[in-house]
C-alpha cells in the first residue's frame, strides 16, 4: 500500500497520522462542548466572547437573546459559530 504524505507547516506527516491526530482533536472538542450547558447567561457570554462582540452580534441580528427569569441568556452554539467567523470590518 502506498503511503500518502502531507506537508503541514513545513513538516512531512503521513496521511494516516494526520487523520488520527485530527480525529483525536475533534473528539476532545466534541467532548468538551457536550459538557457545556445549552444556554449561558449574558455575563458569562461577555466574559468568554467579549462584550463588544456579543453586543455587535445582537445589534446586527445575528444573535438571538432569550429571556428567562429576569436573565438574558444566549445559546452557546450560536456564540461559538459567530466567534469562528472571520469578521470583515471594512
C-alpha positions as CSV (number, residue, x, y, z in Angstrom):
1,X,0.0,0.0,0.0
2,X,1.4,3.4,-1.0
3,X,1.8,6.0,1.8
4,X,0.5,9.4,1.1
5,X,2.5,12.3,2.6
6,X,1.1,15.7,3.6
7,X,3.2,18.8,4.2
8,X,1.9,20.8,7.2
9,X,3.8,23.9,8.2
10,X,6.9,22.7,6.6
11,X,6.7,19.2,8.3
12,X,6.1,16.0,6.5
13,X,3.3,13.9,8.0
14,X,1.7,10.7,6.8
15,X,-1.9,10.9,5.8
16,X,-2.9,8.2,8.4
17,X,-1.2,10.1,11.2
18,X,-2.8,13.4,10.1
19,X,-6.3,11.8,10.1
20,X,-5.7,10.1,13.5
21,X,-4.5,13.4,15.1
22,X,-7.4,15.2,13.6
23,X,-9.9,12.7,14.9
24,X,-8.4,12.9,18.4
25,X,-8.6,16.6,18.4
26,X,-12.2,16.6,17.2
27,X,-13.1,14.0,19.8
28,X,-11.7,16.3,22.5
29,X,-13.6,19.3,21.2
30,X,-16.9,17.4,20.9
31,X,-16.5,16.1,24.5
32,X,-15.8,19.5,25.9
33,X,-18.8,21.0,24.1
34,X,-21.2,18.2,25.1
35,X,-20.4,19.0,28.8
36,X,-21.5,22.6,28.3
37,X,-25.0,23.9,29.0
38,X,-27.2,24.7,26.1
39,X,-27.6,28.4,27.2
40,X,-25.2,30.7,29.1
41,X,-26.1,34.0,30.9
42,X,-25.2,37.3,29.4
43,X,-22.4,38.0,31.9
44,X,-20.7,34.7,31.0
45,X,-21.1,35.4,27.3
46,X,-19.5,38.8,27.7
47,X,-16.6,37.2,29.6
48,X,-16.0,34.4,27.1
49,X,-16.6,36.2,23.8
50,X,-16.1,39.9,24.7
51,X,-18.8,42.4,25.5
52,X,-18.3,44.4,22.2
53,X,-18.6,41.2,20.1
54,X,-21.8,40.0,21.8
55,X,-23.4,43.4,21.6
56,X,-22.5,43.8,18.0
57,X,-23.8,40.4,17.0
58,X,-27.1,41.2,18.8
59,X,-27.4,44.6,17.2
60,X,-26.8,43.1,13.8
61,X,-29.5,40.5,14.4
62,X,-27.0,37.6,14.2
63,X,-27.6,36.6,17.9
64,X,-30.9,35.9,19.5
65,X,-31.3,36.7,23.2
66,X,-33.6,34.6,25.3
67,X,-35.2,36.0,28.5
68,X,-35.6,33.6,31.4
69,X,-36.4,34.5,35.0
70,X,-35.2,38.1,34.6
71,X,-32.0,37.0,33.0
72,X,-30.8,37.3,29.4
73,X,-29.3,34.1,28.0
74,X,-27.7,33.1,24.7
75,X,-27.4,29.8,23.0
76,X,-23.8,28.6,23.3
77,X,-23.7,27.1,19.8
78,X,-24.7,30.4,18.3
79,X,-21.9,32.2,20.1
80,X,-19.3,29.7,19.0
81,X,-20.5,29.8,15.4
82,X,-20.3,33.6,15.4
83,X,-16.9,33.7,17.1
84,X,-15.5,31.3,14.5
85,X,-16.5,33.5,11.5
86,X,-13.9,35.8,10.1
87,X,-15.0,39.4,10.6
88,X,-14.8,42.0,7.8
89,X,-14.8,45.4,9.3
90,X,-14.2,47.4,6.1
